[in-house]
């Protein structure tokens, strides 16, 4: 009631690069927050690895390897590389973890080939989305200028 002892979950940027609000992503599903709120990162030149934004459990790595679903304290997170990259059917992606793995903050989760993504006419912008925010999160604060603490969630 007064915030004493409230649990917080701090999320770091999953890739190095320019951090933007989810509403700035050039895809109506992400920008419209249809999957949830979050942020995105335009990977810096030469960056090819998506890392865990917090300690978590891997819930899903699709066969296409363009995304990873994580769970921490009831909060469900989706890390998604690129827009419409599912159509690449895994070409240019390498999963480094599998469902059931426990991962530490900063641990590499998947690798991507930005050249192959660009050759396919896709963007490699990487989104982090809280997919169950209404159920698990009381409030969320974003600090898009701090890659170590981009989003702080106060849990229900």
N, C-alpha and C positions, 0 to 999 in steps of 0.2 A: 504494500500500500504506500509506504513512504520511500521505497527504493532501497531500503537496507537489505543487504545480502542479495540483491538482484544479480542474476548471472548475466555476464556479458560474453559475447563472442566477437573477437577482433579478426577481420579478414584482410590479408595482405594481397597485393597484386599478384596474380598467377604467372605473369610474364613481365619482363622489363619493357618499358615503352611509355607512350603517352596515354594517360588515364583519362577517360571521358565518362560522362554520365550515360546510363543505358538509353536514355531518351535521344541521344545523339547518334545511335547506331542506325545505319541506313538499311534497316529491315523493320517492317511494321510490326512483326510479332515481338521482337525484342524491344524496339523503341516504344511500343504501346504497352509494355509491361504485361503482355498477355501470359507470359510464363512466370512473371514475377519481377521484382525490383532488383537492381544491382548496378553494375558498372561494366565498362569494357576497356580493353587496352589495345592500342595499335602497337604491335610489337616493334621494338627498335631493330635497326638493321643488324642482321646476323643472329638475332635471337630465334631459337627454334625449339625451346623447351617450355612446357607448361608445368608449373609446380603447385603443390598443395598450398592453399591460402591459409590453412590452419591445420592442426592435428585433426584427423578425421578417419572415418572408415569408408573405403571405396564400396559403393553400392552397385554401380553399373559402369561397364566400359562396352559400348556397342561394337559390333563387328566392324563398323566403319572407322572406329578409333578416332573420330573427330571430336569426341566429347568424353567427359568423365562425370559421373554423379557421385557426390560425397554426402556423408551425414555426420553431424556433430551435435550432441545434446538435443536431438530431435529436430535440428535445422537441416533442411535438405538443400544442397548446393549443386548447381549445374555449371560446369566449366565447358564452354563450347567454342571451338576454334573455327572461325570463319562464318561466312553467311552462305547458306546452301551448299556447304561442303559435304553434307551427307551424300550428295550425288557423285562424289569422287570415289565412293565405295572403298575407302581405306587407302587409296593410292596417295602416297606422300605423308602418311601418318604411321606412327609406331607407338603402340601402348607399352608402357613400362610397368604397369600395375594391372591387377585383375580384381574382380569383385571379391569382397571379403578381406582384402588387404587392409591393414591399419597403416596409415601414413603420418609422417611428421610434417609440420609446417616447413615449407621450402623444399620438400622432397619432390624430385622429378616424377611426373605422372605420365606424360606422353611427349613425343617429339613430332614436329611437323616440318615439312619442307615448303618454305614460303615460295620458292620458285615454282614448284609444281602447282601450288594453290593459285599463284598468279597466272600460270600457263592455262589453267582451267577457267580463267576469267573470274576468279573469286577473290574476296578480301580475306586476309588472315587475322582481322580484328578478333580478339578473344574476349568473350563475355563471361562474367560471373553473375549468376542469377540465383536469388533465394527463391526456390520454387514453392515453398510452403510458408511464406512470411505471415499470412493471415492467421495460420494455426499456431505457429511456434514463436513469433516475434512480437514483442510489445512495442518496440520502437527501433528505428534505424537511423544512424547518423553517418553521413558520408564526408570524407575528407579527401577529395580527389587529388590533392597536392602531396599526399603522404603515402608512398607505395608500401610502407610497412603497416599502416593502419588506414586502409582506404575506406572500410566500412565497419562500424561498430554496432552490433546488434544487442539490444537488451531483450533477453528471453522471457517468455511468459512463465 
